[in-house]
Amino acid sequence: NAKEEVAGTNPLDGASALTVIAMEKSATQMDISFQAVPGRYYRLESSPNLKDPWTPVGAAIQADATTESFTDTAVAGVEKRFYRVRVSTNPL
């Protein structure tokens, strides 16, 4: 439940989750939108596979709305990339 508290989700509600809403890729960028909790801090991270370390994509943000987004501008020529969104109650 501690992770639910940090994410601002309800552990008694299966629909309450940190959820990616949309991912849109163009030739030059990937836009990722997700459900957010105002006041929480979020950081997008990427990895070329699930074994290598995750690296930050741009700066962390503090949500001021229930939907937020990140843009990865380093996708030209990249065939595959994994993403995750980290959340915290403190600046990342």
C-alpha positions as CSV (number, residue, x, y, z in Angstrom):
1,N,0.0,0.0,0.0
2,A,3.0,2.3,0.4
3,K,3.5,2.4,-3.4
4,E,-0.2,3.2,-3.8
5,E,0.1,6.1,-1.4
6,V,3.1,7.5,-3.3
7,A,1.3,7.1,-6.6
8,G,-1.9,8.6,-5.2
9,T,-4.0,5.6,-6.2
10,N,-6.6,3.7,-4.2
11,P,-5.5,0.2,-3.2
12,L,-9.2,-0.8,-2.9
13,D,-10.0,0.2,-6.5
14,G,-8.6,-1.9,-9.3
15,A,-9.3,0.9,-11.8
16,S,-7.1,3.3,-9.8
17,A,-3.7,3.0,-11.3
18,L,-0.8,5.0,-12.9
19,T,-1.9,4.4,-16.5
20,V,-0.4,5.3,-19.8
21,I,-3.3,6.8,-21.8
22,A,-1.6,7.2,-25.2
23,M,1.7,6.7,-27.0
24,E,2.2,8.4,-30.4
25,K,5.4,8.0,-32.4
26,S,6.4,10.1,-35.3
27,A,9.7,10.0,-37.3
28,T,11.4,12.3,-34.7
29,Q,9.6,11.9,-31.4
30,M,7.5,9.8,-29.1
31,D,4.7,11.5,-27.1
32,I,3.5,9.6,-24.0
33,S,0.4,10.7,-22.0
34,F,-0.5,9.3,-18.7
35,Q,-2.9,9.7,-15.8
36,A,-1.4,11.9,-13.0
37,V,-2.1,13.2,-9.6
38,P,-1.6,16.9,-9.1
39,G,1.3,17.6,-6.8
40,R,3.1,14.3,-7.5
41,Y,6.4,14.3,-9.4
42,Y,6.9,12.2,-12.5
43,R,9.9,11.2,-14.6
44,L,10.0,9.3,-17.9
45,E,12.7,6.7,-18.2
46,S,13.7,4.5,-21.2
47,S,15.8,1.5,-21.9
48,P,16.7,-0.3,-25.1
49,N,15.8,-3.6,-23.5
50,L,14.7,-4.7,-20.0
51,K,18.2,-5.7,-18.9
52,D,20.1,-2.4,-19.3
53,P,19.7,0.4,-16.8
54,W,16.8,2.8,-17.2
55,T,17.9,6.4,-18.2
56,P,15.9,9.6,-17.6
57,V,14.3,11.1,-20.7
58,G,14.3,14.8,-20.1
59,A,13.5,16.5,-16.8
60,A,11.1,15.4,-14.1
61,I,7.9,17.3,-13.8
62,Q,5.4,18.1,-11.0
63,A,1.9,17.4,-12.2
64,D,-0.6,20.2,-12.1
65,A,-3.4,18.3,-13.9
66,T,-4.8,14.8,-14.0
67,T,-3.3,14.1,-17.4
68,E,0.4,14.9,-18.1
69,S,2.7,14.0,-21.0
70,F,6.4,13.6,-21.9
71,T,8.1,13.8,-25.3
72,D,11.1,11.8,-26.2
73,T,12.9,13.6,-29.0
74,A,15.7,11.0,-29.5
75,V,13.8,8.3,-31.4
76,A,15.1,8.8,-34.9
77,G,16.6,5.5,-36.1
78,V,15.6,3.7,-32.9
79,E,13.7,0.4,-33.7
80,K,12.7,-0.5,-30.1
81,R,12.7,1.3,-26.8
82,F,10.9,0.5,-23.5
83,Y,9.5,3.2,-21.3
84,R,8.4,3.6,-17.7
85,V,7.0,6.5,-15.7
86,R,8.3,6.9,-12.1
87,V,6.3,8.7,-9.5
88,S,7.3,10.3,-6.2
89,T,5.9,12.7,-3.6
90,N,9.3,14.5,-3.6
91,P,11.2,16.0,-6.5
92,L,13.0,13.4,-8.6
